Amino acid sequence: LARNFDRVLATEIAKPSVAAAQYNIAANHIDNVQIIRMAAEEFTQAMNGVREFNRLQGIDLKSYQCETIFVDPPRSGLDSETEKMVQAYPRILYISCNPETLCKNLETLSQTHKVERLALFDQFPYTHHMECGVLLTAK
C-alpha cells in the first residue's frame, strides 16, 4: 500500500507485529512509512490532543495531512471515540473479521460516509469466519 500514498503512519499494538513491519519496511527499502507501537484508543487520544505519548516524540501528527485512514480493528470493532475520529477522513478503508461489529460500526460511519465498495474474503474455508473489506467515502 505504501506506493499509493505520499506518507504512511501505521500503528500496531503487538510488539512482534511491529518488529515484522519494521523488518519488511527496511527489507523493501520503503522510505515513506513509519510504524509506532500504539493501541487505536491511544492513537485517537493523540490525534484529538487529549494526551501526549513518549512514543510519538519527534512525530508531528499534524504534518500528516491524510485523506485516507485504514482501520483493522479487533473482533470487538471500533470504540466510539475511534469511530468519531475516523469520520474526519474523506476515505475510510475498514477491514473486519467480525461482520456483526462491522455492521454496528457502519451504523455510525454511515452518518457521514457512504459505502463505495464491499468485499468478502473467505480466508478460512469450511468455517464460519470471513474477512470483510469496506471502502467508505465522505458524503
One Martini backbone bead per residue (centre of mass of N, CA, C, O) as a GRO file, in nm:
protein
  139
    1LEU     BB    1   0.051   0.065  -0.013
    2ALA     BB    2   0.278   0.284  -0.006
    3ARG     BB    3   0.271   0.369  -0.319
    4ASN     BB    4  -0.027   0.521  -0.276
    5PHE     BB    5   0.144   0.712  -0.080
    6ASP     BB    6   0.332   0.957   0.057
    7ARG     BB    7   0.233   0.886   0.360
    8VAL     BB    8   0.285   0.661   0.649
    9LEU     BB    9   0.097   0.586   0.949
   10ALA     BB   10   0.152   0.325   1.176
   11THR     BB   11  -0.032   0.100   1.389
   12GLU     BB   12   0.061  -0.122   1.668
   13ILE     BB   13   0.043  -0.335   1.953
   14ALA     BB   14   0.227  -0.566   1.859
   15LYS     BB   15   0.553  -0.629   1.875
   16PRO     BB   16   0.596  -0.845   1.649
   17SER     BB   17   0.450  -0.675   1.429
   18VAL     BB   18   0.637  -0.434   1.437
   19ALA     BB   19   0.897  -0.586   1.372
   20ALA     BB   20   0.800  -0.698   1.099
   21ALA     BB   21   0.746  -0.425   0.967
   22GLN     BB   22   1.031  -0.309   0.996
   23TYR     BB   23   1.166  -0.523   0.829
   24ASN     BB   24   1.000  -0.477   0.565
   25ILE     BB   25   1.071  -0.184   0.523
   26ALA     BB   26   1.376  -0.233   0.495
   27ALA     BB   27   1.381  -0.470   0.280
   28ASN     BB   28   1.200  -0.267   0.072
   29HIS     BB   29   1.286   0.034   0.079
   30ILE     BB   30   1.092   0.205   0.264
   31ASP     BB   31   1.039   0.577   0.312
   32ASN     BB   32   0.701   0.636   0.383
   33VAL     BB   33   0.716   0.463   0.658
   34GLN     BB   34   0.566   0.463   0.988
   35ILE     BB   35   0.599   0.285   1.300
   36ILE     BB   36   0.390   0.235   1.591
   37ARG     BB   37   0.339   0.151   1.926
   38MET     BB   38  -0.021   0.144   1.930
   39ALA     BB   39  -0.324   0.199   2.019
   40ALA     BB   40  -0.612   0.318   1.898
   41GLU     BB   41  -0.693   0.481   2.150
   42GLU     BB   42  -0.425   0.637   2.168
   43PHE     BB   43  -0.431   0.764   1.889
   44THR     BB   44  -0.689   0.920   1.934
   45GLN     BB   45  -0.582   1.091   2.167
   46ALA     BB   46  -0.355   1.222   2.004
   47MET     BB   47  -0.528   1.344   1.769
   48ASN     BB   48  -0.716   1.504   1.993
   49GLY     BB   49  -0.515   1.615   2.231
   50VAL     BB   50  -0.547   1.457   2.515
   51ARG     BB   51  -0.258   1.309   2.469
   52GLU     BB   52   0.074   1.231   2.542
   53PHE     BB   53   0.351   1.050   2.381
   54ASN     BB   54   0.664   0.923   2.375
   55ARG     BB   55   0.633   0.760   2.101
   56LEU     BB   56   0.583   1.062   1.950
   57GLN     BB   57   0.850   1.162   1.943
   58GLY     BB   58   0.915   1.339   1.644
   59ILE     BB   59   0.600   1.340   1.574
   60ASP     BB   60   0.396   1.515   1.343
   61LEU     BB   61   0.068   1.476   1.311
   62LYS     BB   62  -0.009   1.742   1.148
   63SER     BB   63   0.172   1.663   0.891
   64TYR     BB   64  -0.056   1.459   0.843
   65GLN     BB   65  -0.253   1.490   0.546
   66CYS     BB   66  -0.494   1.291   0.556
   67GLU     BB   67  -0.752   1.106   0.351
   68THR     BB   68  -0.673   0.820   0.468
   69ILE     BB   69  -0.807   0.541   0.655
   70PHE     BB   70  -0.686   0.244   0.817
   71VAL     BB   71  -0.884  -0.024   0.949
   72ASP     BB   72  -0.815  -0.313   1.196
   73PRO     BB   73  -0.995  -0.435   1.410
   74PRO     BB   74  -1.103  -0.604   1.640
   75ARG     BB   75  -1.376  -0.794   1.707
   76SER     BB   76  -1.503  -0.540   1.870
   77GLY     BB   77  -1.416  -0.303   1.717
   78LEU     BB   78  -1.489   0.018   1.727
   79ASP     BB   79  -1.470   0.268   1.916
   80SER     BB   80  -1.630   0.564   1.961
   81GLU     BB   81  -1.381   0.753   1.933
   82THR     BB   82  -1.276   0.628   1.668
   83GLU     BB   83  -1.521   0.676   1.500
   84LYS     BB   84  -1.506   0.984   1.515
   85MET     BB   85  -1.219   1.019   1.399
   86VAL     BB   86  -1.263   0.877   1.113
   87GLN     BB   87  -1.488   1.082   1.011
   88ALA     BB   88  -1.263   1.306   0.919
   89TYR     BB   89  -1.225   1.129   0.672
   90PRO     BB   90  -1.281   1.083   0.337
   91ARG     BB   91  -1.137   0.793   0.378
   92ILE     BB   92  -1.234   0.448   0.446
   93LEU     BB   93  -1.056   0.154   0.543
   94TYR     BB   94  -1.227  -0.150   0.629
   95ILE     BB   95  -1.130  -0.420   0.832
   96SER     BB   96  -1.305  -0.736   0.904
   97CYS     BB   97  -1.374  -1.024   1.137
   98ASN     BB   98  -1.674  -0.889   1.217
   99PRO     BB   99  -1.983  -0.837   1.098
  100GLU     BB  100  -2.129  -0.726   1.350
  101THR     BB  101  -1.934  -0.485   1.416
  102LEU     BB  102  -1.942  -0.361   1.143
  103CYS     BB  103  -2.243  -0.287   1.142
  104LYS     BB  104  -2.228  -0.107   1.388
  105ASN     BB  105  -2.018   0.093   1.271
  106LEU     BB  106  -2.184   0.167   1.010
  107GLU     BB  107  -2.406   0.323   1.146
  108THR     BB  108  -2.216   0.560   1.214
  109LEU     BB  109  -2.050   0.606   0.945
  110SER     BB  110  -2.318   0.660   0.763
  111GLN     BB  111  -2.358   0.960   0.851
  112THR     BB  112  -2.079   1.053   0.667
  113HIS     BB  113  -2.079   0.786   0.492
  114LYS     BB  114  -2.025   0.577   0.206
  115VAL     BB  115  -2.053   0.291   0.033
  116GLU     BB  116  -1.851   0.183  -0.235
  117ARG     BB  117  -1.717  -0.088  -0.117
  118LEU     BB  118  -1.743  -0.457  -0.102
  119ALA     BB  119  -1.572  -0.738   0.057
  120LEU     BB  120  -1.526  -1.090   0.062
  121PHE     BB  121  -1.319  -1.320   0.263
  122ASP     BB  122  -1.228  -1.671   0.240
  123GLN     BB  123  -0.972  -1.774   0.454
  124PHE     BB  124  -1.173  -2.006   0.604
  125PRO     BB  125  -1.259  -2.275   0.502
  126TYR     BB  126  -1.528  -2.435   0.654
  127THR     BB  127  -1.612  -2.175   0.804
  128HIS     BB  128  -1.756  -1.882   0.968
  129HIS     BB  129  -1.518  -1.724   0.871
  130MET     BB  130  -1.449  -1.371   0.780
  131GLU     BB  131  -1.361  -1.114   0.562
  132CYS     BB  132  -1.392  -0.755   0.547
  133GLY     BB  133  -1.421  -0.498   0.293
  134VAL     BB  134  -1.435  -0.132   0.325
  135LEU     BB  135  -1.530   0.149   0.129
  136LEU     BB  136  -1.535   0.486   0.237
  137THR     BB  137  -1.712   0.794   0.168
  138ALA     BB  138  -1.780   1.102   0.176
  139LYS     BB  139  -2.085   1.287   0.144
   0.00000   0.00000   0.00000
